[in-house]
Amino acid sequence: MTNPESLSGWTRLTTGTANVDIIGRRRTWYIGFGVLIAVCLLSLVFRGFNLGIDFTGGSQIQLPATGANGTISTQQVDRVYEGVIGFAPEVTQSVGSRDAASIVLQSEPLTPEQLVPLREALFTQLQPLGADGAPSAASISDSQVSGTWGGEVTTQALIALAVFIVLVTLFLAFYFERAMAAAALIALVNDIVVTAGVYSIIGLEVTPATVIGLLTILGFSLYDTVVVFDKVRENSRGLLKLTRRTYAEAANLALNQTLMRSMNTSLIAILPVLGLLVIGVGLLGVGTLADLALVQLVGMIIGVVSSLLLATPVLVDIKLRDKRVRDQAARVEARRARAAGRGGTDSDVEDDPATDTLAAVSSSAPAAPRPGARPTGKTGRRRG
């Protein structure tokens, strides 16, 4: 059998035999996540979100991106708007591609006295083409958007989030244990705060699609955490009666065994999201896909990082609050100290029969009989 130590680092990583000390560096991960959370919370408090028109309400104007004099740019539309209204619009973006390309302008609510001259100026100066290929004032459309619908979406999303967290907590506590449920929820809250904070820091527009995308990343984050926790439970089964490794070492082994799987799963999940950004937004110009894809991309990346570097380290610290786990770790250290004192290795010292199940069973088993010895004890037959 090949010695894992003789394999290359990449081979050991792909075969689950790597020995990356993730748990031992958990204070470093805590500091990193703590700084990230602090920055995100400060941004959420002082900077807030760049809420879209669906949340704030306002006016939306749309016109074709092709005019009698060629392609119409967003800068041209901004200049016309500012010349009529007196200030720049909140959002001006190009959507669609080729013949379906258009420009969407969003601003604060405009009165009819402002909309009429604005539409006239857009038609006069830009000459947008209608469906028949001729300049048409009817190709410019406007609508009033109420912020009520966006608020209703947010309310329903918060209710769904609360129900999701309660159900997940009950499932994890029943399927695993309360310590694992608590660690998973801490990682989940971290993912939500960081994803929201990134949107606040960068200033990306928050739309109903963003809220929906935020809900979709929750399941992905928990999936990766559950995979790692299942391996931790397998490695730590009956651990309190053994002195081969501590709970922290069993958890670290589980992380190394599932590290490549987590990376591959995340990569495969992220590729379709990148496809949405590149094809849907870059080539087709569907702006709504950008809101959905960006929040998923950010959430997936932070989700896999937190499941590896936050959820399991937090689980270990929670478990170490249990006196039984601490006592078992002390017995492991004592065993290794005895091995070091005898100049041998950890495998040279037998487990304490009082604490190791296998040793206890072997020590109480009867010795093998000598060859040719007569059987002793009851045989179930009376002698005459």
Disulfide bonds with the S-S distance in Angstrom:
none
